[in-house]
Amino acid sequence: MKIHHLIVGPLQVNCFLLIDESTNEAILIDPGDNAPDILSTIRQADAQVTRVTNTHAHFDHILAVPEIKEATGATFHLHQADQPILDNSPEVVRRWLGTQWGPPPIVDVYLDPDDELNLGETQFEIRHVPGHSPGSIIFIDHEDRRAWIGDTVFAGGIGRTDFPGCSFPDLIEAIHTQILTLPDDYTLYPGHGPFTTVGQERRTNAYLTADVRMNAHRY
């Protein structure tokens, strides 16, 4: 599988184009903005994007979804718990960026941890990691020991929990049960910032210490 990484939008979202090299079929993860740049990368790679799969529905991760869908015919995949966030995204864009955007894209397929997500011979496990948003999900490629984790964990940090629908206790618990249960050598591709590993965050991320987990439910 070939991976193209783009940094898009005013909030510098990590967007990923995953391409099966035998068929050129591709999945696009979190096209947050800069649709022309994303489409140029798709054309240069001669990729056939069939699915846009989002880790969550915050506006900085979805702004380019409508243009990508229209240009490629790809279907849009999201966890159903984030539908209210998607529905409210035009108002959030207006407040954050001062611009008009919308209507939000229609979700073609709601993703669930029981679903299979395949690209060629690569099979991704889907895990629900709520807290930053109610429907945050991650995609894990166990064969190549890596995961696309959205805004759950960052290098040295965690996702914000001060938005509507967020929960600090839920996020801390989900990180421990759904991400830190992976082996230390798994590469983590977060929604913003540099890549990291499970082991690096387990050892050095101050938000993920035992004391923080124990005290999280006091919030």
Number of C-alpha atoms within 10 A of each C-alpha: 14 11 14 14 14 18 20 23 18 11 12 16 23 25 27 20 22 20 24 19 14 9 11 18 17 26 24 24 26 28 29 28 25 16 19 12 13 24 18 11 16 19 12 9 15 13 21 18 24 17 22 25 26 26 30 33 27 23 21 23 26 24 26 22 26 18 17 23 18 10 12 16 14 21 19 22 20 24 22 19 19 20 18 13 20 22 16 16 22 19 16 19 18 12 11 11 11 10 11 12 15 13 12 16 16 16 17 13 14 15 24 18 15 10 12 11 18 13 19 15 9 14 15 20 17 21 20 20 28 26 26 27 27 24 24 26 27 25 23 23 17 14 9 11 15 20 23 25 24 28 27 28 27 22 19 16 15 21 20 16 17 11 11 10 16 18 20 21 19 19 26 27 20 18 21 17 12 14 23 17 10 19 13 16 13 21 21 25 26 25 28 20 13 12 14 18 21 21 17 16 22 17 12 13 16 14 17 21 15 11 10 14 19 12 11 17 13 8 7
